[in-house]
Amino acid sequence: MINLRHIHIIALMMINVSALCLAGEYSTSPWNIQSLSVTPNTFEAPGHGATDVKALFYEGLPWKGKPTRVFAYYGQPKVKAGTKVPAMVLIHGGGGSAFIPWVRLWVSRGYAAIAMDTCGCVSGGDNSKHPRHKYGGPPGWGGFGQIDEPIQDQWTYHAVADVILAHSLLRSFPGVDPEKVGLTGISWGGYLACIAAGVDQRFEFAAPVYGCGFLGENSGWLGEFQAMGKDKAQKWLRVWDPAAYLPHATMPMLWVTGTTDFAYPMDSLQKSYRLSKAPRTLCVRVGMQHGHGGPGENPLEIHAMADALLRGGTGLARITKRGREGLNAWVEFESRSPILRAELNYTTDTGPWQTRSWKIIPANLDTKAKRASVVLSKEATVYFFNIVDERNLVVSSEHEETLLN
């Protein structure tokens, strides 16, 4: 439940991350991308793999002066000898680990895929109870309690490095096209994907699901920031908030989320995707659940973007313009796939984004003019359009706060 007192306290005490970005506070990355781009050593992981998916360990960065290894699953489709396939790096979220079904999903689509554990564990056990292994790095998630330790011993430092090293390993496999690798992550994995996109420019695209920056404003972790105290919270945000790294992302990004996500609210998401100067696409659904499995792993918009950028397939629609005059709101779009319908998503609520109620109504669709329009309710406080093509793939406009009341 959202605690309004927490929101007020954190609003007063938290650092203005966007101002720090503009001031150049984050000009130096703690990661050495040159060394992380070297293919890491690998080790066997007996007893964890399957006939179609290989389990392995690869060498991570030292933690507290000791060597680490990262557990991962890797899969590759069966193709003719000498054929190189595109690939995906998959980052789990809180409570998760490397997931075989997620790797299999992308292999079934014709991609190689690697899913690593970012918390020093091997996959198995219940949610958040995956067993640690003896070469594990720092436990997750967020690393709030580690903020006074050296940067190189904190969770985010290792987790982002784990992602980049997985990318380097994936690119080294003979059957993988190293110039056609995408990235996606769920929740904390989406958070890591945002940072990795700003650090590792080798990715062809990135698709954070739920994750974004500006966590010190009204995210699902305000209680943790309050418990840390002002100085430690500011320190964490200066070093580990994705807003520090998104301005350096150069690849296309697809942002997938729901309107009432408990952890990453829509206003923080908007501030985040506006930081990157690269092309961006939004996919925002009313009532989208937060979780691994179907909600976070299966959005077909991610598959469509991957196919478009890595295999020459038909991409997603693109919102080209949007505007409003009084209550008359509209968007214009382009799409290689026929658009079947347009919807307006709006709320009449104010207050915490996580608790607002949203409504969906049809918008007027003019396919010839490539335009959708609607007359807004006078009570609407926030709205955005969804354009839906014949594949049932959704592309969203940026949300706008109407200030009509």
Buried (B, 14 or more C-beta within 10 A) or exposed (E): EBEEEBBEBBEEBBBBBBEBBEEEBBEEBBBEBEEBBEBBEBEEBEEBBEEEBBBBBBBBBEBEEEEBBBBBBBBBBEEEEEEBBBBBBBBBBBBBBBBBEBBBBBBEBBBBBBBBBBBBBBBEEEEEEBEBBEBBBBBBBBBBBBBEBEEBBBBBBBBBBBBBBBBBBBBEBEBBBBEBBBBBBBBBBBBBBBBBBBBBEBBBBBBBBBBBBBBBBBBBBBEBBBEBEBEBBBBBBBBBBBBBBBBBBEBBBBBBBBBBBBBBBBBBBBBBBEBBEBEBBBBBBBEBEBBBEEBBBEBEBBBBBBBBBBBEEEBBBBBEEBEBEEEEBBBBBEBEBEBEBBBBBBBBBEEBBBEBEBEBEEBEBEEEEBBBBBEBBEEBBBBBBBBBBEBEBBBBBBBBEBEEE
